[in-house]
Amino acid sequence: MRRTLSLWLPRLPLERRIRLGDARTEGAFAIVAESRNAWRLTHLSEAAGRAGLVPGLSLTDARAICPSLLTEPADPSREGALLRALWRWSDQFAPRVALAPPDGLVLDISGCAHLFGGERAMAETLFQRAGDLRFTARIGIADTKGAASALARFEAAPVAIAKPGETARALELLPVAALGLDPGLLNDIRRAGFQTIGQLYGIRSAELARRFGLVLTNYLDRALERVPDPVVPASADPVYAARATLPDPIGLQADLEEVILRLAGAVCQRLGTAGCGARRYHLLVRPVDRPDEVMTVGFARPNATPGAVLQQFRRPLDKLKLAFGADFFRLSAESIETLHPRQAGFSGAARREDDRADLVSTLGNRLGFDRVRVYAPEDSHLPEREYVTLDAMARPDAPAWQASPRARPIRLYHPPEPLRVETPGRPPLAFEWRRQLYEIARSTGPERLAGEWWQATGGAMRDYWRVETRNGPRLWLVTRPGLAEPAWYVAGQFP
């Protein structure tokens, strides 16, 4: 007979923060998520529970009850990564393990329990080892996935076991919510007077399906093993990594580069076979006389070229100090993306894009990718809003600029720099700017631009003048019309 174990981790998001050493979890702390048009508490620390807070409470009400409450938004991606790590860890108990997101695992323990001394001994061992990892666990064992999950989540004991063939009796007194139904359907069932699963046993499936739909009968049939519901393990994520263990330590730059090139060749070959590239590469170096050194390089676009990987690692390797050498190296690729083939063409555009991506990668690895930004066009007629800056990693391709229908300076000053009028006029016939006196030889204007009234901060009306000075610079002057004492500014400079 098939037996299934359900491992439920009810405090997984909170305990992820605890494992990271977050000091906030020692006081009133809660994980929050957006639900029903409000931020609500999902997981609470012990101090928050003692303060009278409960899961599901809105954040506004919670802070009214406990003003010292600290919160952190839920992070499903990181919590999912932690659950997948536990999924890989749990294969020591059973060969078939499936994810039950967001906070559970399901193990097919058929034929495995005797290796641990029986089902209860196996469950207690799993419970103890989860506790050693600082996870609160609840375990249920039954003939089906649905029954095991219901026991883990709704039985009072941390370890609940239904004997083989007695699944219906084990679920009889549990609430209908143990079936894992949608909240709307669950409310309809409760309004009809059904509170426990056992009360549904006496109703024919056809009557339940007619009243509540096929969803209820499907859940009930799977929980009672009327229809098969096997544990289907997910496939493991592919790992693109290579390592080298050397008989003797090395420390020369040339030797280090040779090892990195070989590791990059192995990793990139696997990536190329899968038609993928990586945006980040991690290199672990284990010196013989001190702890491991970890270096990371990134790329503006997915890369699977060994030479490019080595090129980006050259600078970190040059700073690496190995007094007695290193004998272990591991290179791994992360942020894997599909490589789409491109046709080169005759214009050289693809080559220019590759060169630009290489430049962004090199600058990002040296300065930090958050400091490398690119300009992109924006739909606005105001000069200071005709462009935006974007993260170069988020937009590695060159933006498509269109020629402006109006003459614009190549250098724009934002905010405009004030000048001091020497000889009044419109524009001023002479003025001082940056401690230098300028006289106007020729001027063109005004070009009047109105503010964007449909924006919250649309800006005021202004007049622009293109002027040529006798000193040489061609400037772009701006003033606001209608002022009693007009103030003039330098908004830009033409080439």
C-alpha positions as CSV (number, residue, x, y, z in Angstrom):
1,M,0.0,0.0,0.0
2,R,1.2,3.5,-0.9
3,R,2.0,5.8,2.1
4,T,2.5,9.5,1.9
5,L,4.2,11.9,4.4
6,S,3.3,15.6,4.4
7,L,5.9,18.0,5.9
8,W,4.4,21.4,6.7
9,L,6.6,24.4,7.7
10,P,4.0,26.9,9.0
11,R,6.6,29.6,9.9
12,L,8.9,29.3,6.9
13,P,8.9,33.0,5.9
14,L,9.6,34.1,9.5
15,E,12.2,31.5,10.2
16,R,14.0,32.4,7.0
17,R,14.6,35.8,8.6
18,I,15.6,34.2,11.9
19,R,18.1,31.9,10.1
20,L,19.7,35.1,8.6
21,G,20.2,36.5,12.0
22,D,17.7,39.3,11.7
23,A,17.7,41.0,15.2
24,R,14.2,42.3,14.6
25,T,12.7,38.9,15.1
26,E,13.6,39.0,18.8
27,G,10.9,41.7,19.3
28,A,7.5,42.4,17.9
29,F,8.0,41.5,14.3
30,A,5.7,40.2,11.5
31,I,5.8,39.2,7.9
32,V,3.1,41.0,5.9
33,A,1.5,40.4,2.5
34,E,-1.1,42.3,0.5
35,S,-4.5,40.6,0.7
36,R,-8.1,41.9,0.3
37,N,-6.9,45.4,-0.7
38,A,-4.8,45.8,2.5
39,W,-1.5,44.8,4.0
40,R,-2.1,42.0,6.5
41,L,0.0,40.0,8.9
42,T,0.9,36.5,7.8
43,H,3.6,35.2,10.2
44,L,4.3,36.6,13.7
45,S,7.2,36.4,16.1
46,E,6.5,35.2,19.7
47,A,6.7,38.7,21.0
48,A,4.1,39.9,18.5
49,G,1.8,37.1,19.5
50,R,2.2,38.0,23.2
51,A,1.2,41.6,22.2
52,G,-2.2,40.4,21.1
53,L,-1.6,40.3,17.3
54,V,-3.0,37.5,15.2
55,P,-2.4,36.4,11.5
56,G,-4.8,38.1,9.1
57,L,-5.0,41.3,11.0
58,S,-4.5,44.4,8.9
59,L,-1.3,46.3,9.3
60,T,-3.1,49.5,10.3
61,D,-5.0,47.7,13.1
62,A,-1.8,45.8,14.2
63,R,0.1,49.0,14.6
64,A,-2.7,50.5,16.6
65,I,-2.5,47.5,19.0
66,C,1.3,47.3,19.0
67,P,3.0,50.6,18.0
68,S,6.5,49.1,18.2
69,L,5.7,46.4,15.6
70,L,8.3,46.0,12.9
71,T,7.4,44.4,9.6
72,E,8.9,42.9,6.5
73,P,7.1,42.2,3.2
74,A,6.9,38.6,2.2
75,D,9.5,37.6,-0.5
76,P,7.9,34.6,-2.4
77,S,11.0,34.2,-4.7
78,R,13.5,33.7,-1.8
79,E,11.0,31.7,0.2
80,G,10.5,29.5,-2.8
81,A,14.2,29.1,-3.2
82,L,14.5,28.0,0.4
83,L,11.7,25.5,0.0
84,R,13.5,24.0,-3.0
85,A,16.7,23.7,-1.0
86,L,14.7,21.8,1.7
87,W,13.2,19.7,-1.1
88,R,16.7,18.7,-2.1
89,W,17.6,18.1,1.5
90,S,14.6,15.8,2.2
91,D,15.6,13.2,-0.4
92,Q,17.6,11.5,2.4
93,F,14.3,10.2,3.7
94,A,12.5,9.2,0.4
95,P,13.4,8.9,-3.2
96,R,10.2,10.6,-4.4
97,V,9.7,14.1,-3.0
98,A,7.3,16.8,-4.4
99,L,6.9,20.5,-3.7
100,A,3.7,21.6,-2.0
101,P,4.2,25.4,-2.2
102,P,4.3,27.8,-0.6
103,D,5.4,26.1,2.7
104,G,5.2,22.3,2.3
105,L,6.7,19.1,1.0
106,V,5.2,15.7,0.2
107,L,7.2,12.5,0.4
108,D,6.3,9.1,-0.9
109,I,7.6,6.9,1.9
110,S,6.3,3.5,0.5
111,G,8.9,0.9,1.4
112,C,11.1,3.5,3.2
113,A,9.8,3.7,6.7
114,H,11.4,0.4,7.9
115,L,14.8,2.0,7.3
116,F,14.1,4.4,10.2
117,G,12.4,1.9,12.5
118,G,8.8,2.5,11.4
119,E,6.6,5.4,10.3
120,R,6.5,7.1,13.7
121,A,10.3,6.8,14.2
122,M,10.8,8.2,10.7
123,A,8.4,11.1,11.3
124,E,10.1,11.9,14.6
125,T,13.6,11.8,13.0
126,L,12.4,14.2,10.3
127,F,10.8,16.4,12.9
128,Q,14.0,16.5,14.9
129,R,16.3,17.2,12.0
130,A,14.0,20.0,10.8
131,G,14.3,21.4,14.3
132,D,18.0,21.2,14.1
133,L,17.8,23.4,11.0
134,R,15.6,25.8,13.1
135,F,12.4,25.1,11.3
136,T,9.0,24.5,13.0
137,A,7.6,21.4,11.4
138,R,4.3,19.5,11.5
139,I,4.0,16.1,9.9
140,G,1.1,14.0,8.8
141,I,1.2,10.4,7.4
142,A,-1.7,8.8,5.5
143,D,-2.5,6.8,2.4
144,T,-3.0,9.9,0.2
145,K,-1.4,13.3,-0.2
146,G,-4.6,15.2,0.7
147,A,-5.1,13.2,3.9
148,A,-1.5,13.6,5.0
149,S,-1.7,17.3,4.3
150,A,-4.9,17.6,6.3
151,L,-3.4,15.8,9.3
152,A,-0.3,17.9,9.2
153,R,-2.2,21.2,9.2
154,F,-5.2,20.5,11.4
155,E,-4.3,17.8,13.9
156,A,-3.3,19.1,17.3
157,A,-0.2,16.9,17.6
158,P,2.9,17.9,15.7
159,V,3.1,14.3,14.3
160,A,-0.2,12.7,13.2
161,I,-0.4,9.3,11.6
162,A,-3.4,7.6,10.0
163,K,-3.2,3.8,10.0
164,P,-3.2,2.1,6.6
165,G,-6.7,1.8,5.3
166,E,-8.2,4.1,7.9
167,T,-7.9,7.4,6.1
168,A,-11.7,8.1,6.2
169,R,-11.8,7.6,10.0
170,A,-8.7,9.8,10.5
171,L,-10.3,12.7,8.5
172,E,-13.8,12.3,9.9
173,L,-13.5,14.9,12.7
174,L,-11.3,17.4,10.9
175,P,-12.9,20.6,9.6
176,V,-13.9,20.9,5.9
177,A,-11.1,23.5,5.5
178,A,-8.6,20.6,5.8
179,L,-9.4,19.6,2.2
180,G,-7.7,22.8,1.0
181,L,-10.7,24.3,-0.8
182,D,-11.0,27.8,-2.1
183,P,-12.3,30.3,0.5
184,G,-15.4,31.1,-1.5
185,L,-16.4,27.4,-1.9
186,L,-15.6,26.8,1.8
187,N,-18.0,29.5,2.9
188,D,-20.7,28.0,0.7
189,I,-20.2,24.6,2.3
190,R,-20.2,26.1,5.8
191,R,-23.4,28.0,5.1
192,A,-25.0,24.7,4.1
193,G,-24.4,23.4,7.6
194,F,-21.3,21.2,6.9
195,Q,-18.6,21.7,9.4
196,T,-16.5,18.5,9.4
197,I,-15.3,16.2,6.6
198,G,-17.2,13.3,8.1
199,Q,-20.5,15.0,7.5
200,L,-19.9,14.8,3.8
201,Y,-19.5,11.1,3.8
202,G,-23.3,10.5,4.0
203,I,-24.0,12.7,0.9
204,R,-23.8,11.1,-2.5
205,S,-21.1,12.5,-4.8
206,A,-23.7,13.4,-7.4
207,E,-25.6,15.6,-4.9
208,L,-22.4,17.3,-3.7
209,A,-21.3,18.0,-7.3
210,R,-24.8,19.4,-8.1
211,R,-24.7,21.7,-5.1
212,F,-21.1,22.7,-4.9
213,G,-19.5,21.7,-8.2
214,L,-17.0,19.1,-9.1
215,V,-14.2,20.8,-7.2
216,L,-15.4,19.5,-3.9
217,T,-15.9,15.9,-5.1
218,N,-12.5,15.9,-6.8
219,Y,-10.8,17.0,-3.6
220,L,-12.7,14.5,-1.5
221,D,-12.1,11.6,-3.9
222,R,-8.4,12.3,-3.9
223,A,-8.2,12.6,-0.1
224,L,-10.1,9.3,0.3
225,E,-8.1,7.5,-2.4
226,R,-11.1,7.0,-4.7
227,V,-9.0,8.3,-7.5
228,P,-5.2,8.0,-7.8
229,D,-3.2,11.0,-6.7
230,P,0.5,10.0,-6.8
231,V,3.5,12.0,-5.6
232,V,5.1,13.4,-8.7
233,P,8.5,14.8,-8.0
234,A,9.6,18.0,-9.8
235,S,12.8,17.8,-11.8
236,A,15.8,19.3,-10.2
237,D,17.1,22.6,-11.5
238,P,20.2,22.0,-13.7
239,V,23.5,23.1,-12.1
240,Y,26.1,24.6,-14.4
241,A,29.3,24.4,-12.4
242,A,32.7,22.9,-12.6
243,R,35.5,22.4,-10.0
244,A,39.1,21.6,-9.9
245,T,41.1,20.0,-7.1
246,L,44.9,20.3,-7.7
247,P,47.6,18.1,-6.2
248,D,49.8,21.1,-5.4
249,P,48.7,24.7,-4.6
250,I,49.2,27.4,-7.3
251,G,49.5,31.1,-6.9
252,L,50.9,32.6,-10.1
253,Q,48.5,34.8,-12.2
254,A,49.1,32.7,-15.4
255,D,48.4,29.5,-13.6
256,L,45.2,30.9,-12.1
257,E,44.0,32.1,-15.4
258,E,44.7,28.7,-17.0
259,V,42.5,27.0,-14.3
260,I,39.7,29.5,-14.7
261,L,39.8,29.1,-18.5
262,R,39.4,25.4,-18.2
263,L,36.6,25.6,-15.7
264,A,34.8,28.3,-17.9
265,G,35.2,26.0,-20.9
266,A,33.4,23.2,-19.1
267,V,30.6,25.4,-17.8
268,C,30.1,27.2,-21.1
269,Q,30.0,24.0,-23.0
270,R,27.1,22.8,-20.9
271,L,25.4,26.1,-21.3
272,G,25.9,26.1,-25.0
273,T,24.5,22.6,-25.3
274,A,21.4,23.8,-23.5
275,G,21.2,26.9,-25.7
276,C,21.6,29.1,-22.6
277,G,23.9,31.8,-21.2
278,A,24.5,33.2,-17.8
279,R,24.4,36.7,-16.5
280,R,26.5,36.0,-13.3
281,Y,29.4,33.7,-12.6
282,H,30.7,32.9,-9.1
283,L,34.3,31.7,-8.5
284,L,35.3,30.1,-5.2
285,V,39.0,29.9,-4.5
286,R,40.2,27.9,-1.4
287,P,43.6,29.1,-0.2
288,V,45.6,26.7,1.8
289,D,46.2,29.1,4.7
290,R,42.9,31.0,5.2
291,P,39.1,30.8,4.5
292,D,37.6,30.6,1.0
293,E,37.5,33.6,-1.3
294,V,34.4,34.1,-3.4
295,M,34.4,36.4,-6.5
296,T,31.4,37.3,-8.7
297,V,31.3,38.9,-12.1
298,G,28.2,39.9,-14.1
299,F,27.3,40.4,-17.8
300,A,25.0,42.9,-19.4
301,R,23.5,40.1,-21.5
302,P,23.6,36.3,-21.1
303,N,27.1,35.0,-21.9
304,A,28.5,31.6,-22.6
305,T,32.0,32.4,-23.9
306,P,35.0,31.1,-21.9
307,G,37.3,34.0,-23.0
308,A,34.8,36.6,-21.9
309,V,34.4,35.0,-18.5
310,L,38.1,34.9,-18.0
311,Q,38.4,38.5,-19.1
312,Q,36.0,39.7,-16.4
313,F,37.8,37.6,-13.7
314,R,41.2,39.0,-14.5
315,R,40.9,42.1,-12.4
316,P,39.5,40.2,-9.3
317,L,42.3,37.6,-9.7
318,D,44.9,40.3,-9.9
319,K,43.8,41.6,-6.4
320,L,43.7,38.1,-4.9
321,K,46.7,37.6,-2.5
322,L,47.8,34.0,-2.3
323,A,50.8,33.7,0.0
324,F,50.9,29.9,-0.1
325,G,48.7,29.3,-3.1
326,A,45.2,27.6,-3.6
327,D,44.4,24.1,-4.5
328,F,40.6,24.1,-4.9
329,F,38.5,26.1,-7.4
330,R,34.8,26.0,-8.3
331,L,33.1,28.1,-11.0
332,S,29.3,28.2,-11.2
333,A,26.9,30.1,-13.4
334,E,23.7,31.7,-12.2
335,S,20.8,33.8,-13.7
336,I,20.5,31.4,-16.6
337,E,18.7,32.7,-19.7
338,T,18.0,31.4,-23.1
339,L,20.3,32.6,-25.9
340,H,18.4,33.7,-29.0
341,P,20.3,33.5,-32.3
342,R,20.8,36.8,-34.1
343,Q,21.6,37.4,-37.8
344,A,24.7,39.5,-38.1
345,G,23.8,41.5,-41.2
346,F,26.0,44.0,-43.1
347,S,25.4,47.1,-41.1
348,G,27.5,46.1,-38.1
349,A,24.7,46.9,-35.7
350,A,25.0,43.5,-34.0
351,R,28.7,44.0,-33.5
352,R,28.2,47.4,-32.0
353,E,25.6,46.0,-29.6
354,D,28.0,43.3,-28.5
355,D,30.8,45.9,-28.0
356,R,28.4,48.0,-26.0
357,A,27.3,45.0,-23.8
358,D,31.0,44.2,-23.2
359,L,31.7,47.8,-22.1
360,V,28.7,47.8,-19.7
361,S,29.9,44.4,-18.3
362,T,33.4,45.7,-17.7
363,L,32.3,49.0,-16.2
364,G,29.7,47.2,-14.0
365,N,32.2,44.7,-12.6
366,R,34.6,47.5,-11.7
367,L,32.3,50.3,-10.5
368,G,29.1,48.3,-9.6
369,F,26.2,47.7,-12.0
370,D,24.0,50.0,-10.1
371,R,26.3,52.9,-11.1
372,V,26.2,52.2,-14.8
373,R,23.2,53.9,-16.4
374,V,22.1,54.8,-19.9
375,Y,20.0,57.5,-21.4
376,A,16.6,56.7,-23.0
377,P,14.1,59.0,-24.8
378,E,10.9,60.0,-23.0
379,D,7.7,61.4,-24.6
380,S,7.7,65.0,-23.4
381,H,8.1,68.5,-25.0
382,L,9.9,69.9,-21.9
383,P,13.7,69.7,-22.3
384,E,14.3,68.3,-18.8
385,R,11.8,65.6,-19.4
386,E,12.7,64.5,-22.8
387,Y,15.0,61.8,-21.4
388,V,15.3,59.4,-18.5
389,T,18.2,57.3,-17.1
390,L,17.8,53.5,-16.9
391,D,19.9,50.8,-15.4
392,A,22.2,49.5,-18.1
393,M,21.7,45.9,-17.0
394,A,17.9,46.3,-17.3
395,R,18.2,47.7,-20.8
396,P,21.5,46.6,-22.4
397,D,20.4,47.4,-26.0
398,A,20.9,50.9,-27.3
399,P,17.6,52.9,-27.1
400,A,16.1,54.2,-30.4
401,W,16.5,58.0,-30.4
402,Q,14.6,60.2,-32.9
403,A,15.8,63.5,-34.1
404,S,14.1,66.4,-32.3
405,P,12.0,68.7,-34.5
406,R,13.4,71.7,-32.7
407,A,17.0,72.7,-32.1
408,R,18.3,71.5,-28.8
409,P,21.7,72.1,-27.1
410,I,24.0,69.2,-26.8
411,R,24.6,70.0,-23.1
412,L,21.6,70.7,-20.9
413,Y,21.9,72.2,-17.4
414,H,19.2,70.9,-15.1
415,P,18.4,72.9,-13.1
416,P,19.3,75.9,-15.2
417,E,22.1,78.0,-13.9
418,P,21.3,81.7,-12.9
419,L,23.1,84.6,-14.6
420,R,23.5,88.2,-13.6
421,V,22.2,90.8,-16.1
422,E,24.6,93.6,-17.0
423,T,22.7,95.2,-19.9
424,P,19.0,94.6,-19.8
425,G,17.1,93.4,-22.8
426,R,15.1,90.5,-24.1
427,P,17.3,88.6,-24.1
428,P,19.9,90.5,-22.0
429,L,22.5,92.3,-24.2
430,A,25.3,91.5,-21.7
431,F,25.4,89.2,-18.7
432,E,27.8,87.5,-16.3
433,W,27.8,83.8,-16.0
434,R,30.3,81.6,-14.2
435,R,32.3,84.7,-13.3
436,Q,32.8,85.7,-17.0
437,L,31.2,88.6,-18.9
438,Y,29.4,87.8,-22.2
439,E,28.0,90.0,-24.9
440,I,25.3,88.8,-27.3
441,A,26.1,89.1,-31.0
442,R,23.0,87.4,-32.3
443,S,19.8,85.9,-30.8
444,T,16.8,83.8,-32.0
445,G,13.6,83.4,-30.1
446,P,11.6,83.2,-28.1
447,E,10.4,79.6,-28.1
448,R,7.6,79.5,-25.6
449,L,6.8,76.1,-23.9
450,A,3.8,75.6,-21.6
451,G,3.8,73.3,-18.6
452,E,2.4,69.8,-18.8
453,W,-0.9,70.6,-17.1
454,W,-2.0,67.0,-17.0
455,Q,0.9,66.1,-14.7
456,A,0.9,66.6,-11.0
457,T,4.1,68.7,-11.3
458,G,3.7,70.0,-14.8
459,G,6.1,72.9,-14.6
460,A,5.6,76.6,-15.4
461,M,5.5,78.4,-18.7
462,R,9.0,79.5,-20.0
463,D,10.6,81.3,-23.0
464,Y,13.8,80.0,-24.5
465,W,16.3,82.0,-26.6
466,R,19.2,80.8,-28.7
467,V,22.1,83.3,-28.4
468,E,25.5,83.6,-30.0
469,T,28.0,85.5,-27.8
470,R,31.0,87.6,-28.9
471,N,33.1,85.4,-26.6
472,G,32.3,82.3,-28.7
473,P,29.9,80.0,-26.7
474,R,26.4,79.5,-28.1
475,L,24.0,79.4,-25.2
476,W,20.4,78.6,-24.5
477,L,18.8,81.2,-22.2
478,V,15.5,80.8,-20.5
479,T,13.2,83.1,-18.5
480,R,9.6,82.9,-17.2
481,P,7.3,85.4,-18.9
482,G,5.0,87.7,-16.9
483,L,7.3,88.3,-13.9
484,A,7.7,91.9,-12.8
485,E,11.5,91.4,-12.5
486,P,12.4,88.7,-15.0
487,A,15.1,86.3,-13.9
488,W,17.3,84.8,-16.6
489,Y,19.1,81.4,-16.6
490,V,21.4,79.4,-18.8
491,A,19.5,76.2,-19.7
492,G,22.1,74.7,-22.1
493,Q,25.0,75.1,-24.4
494,F,25.2,74.4,-28.2
495,P,28.2,72.9,-29.8
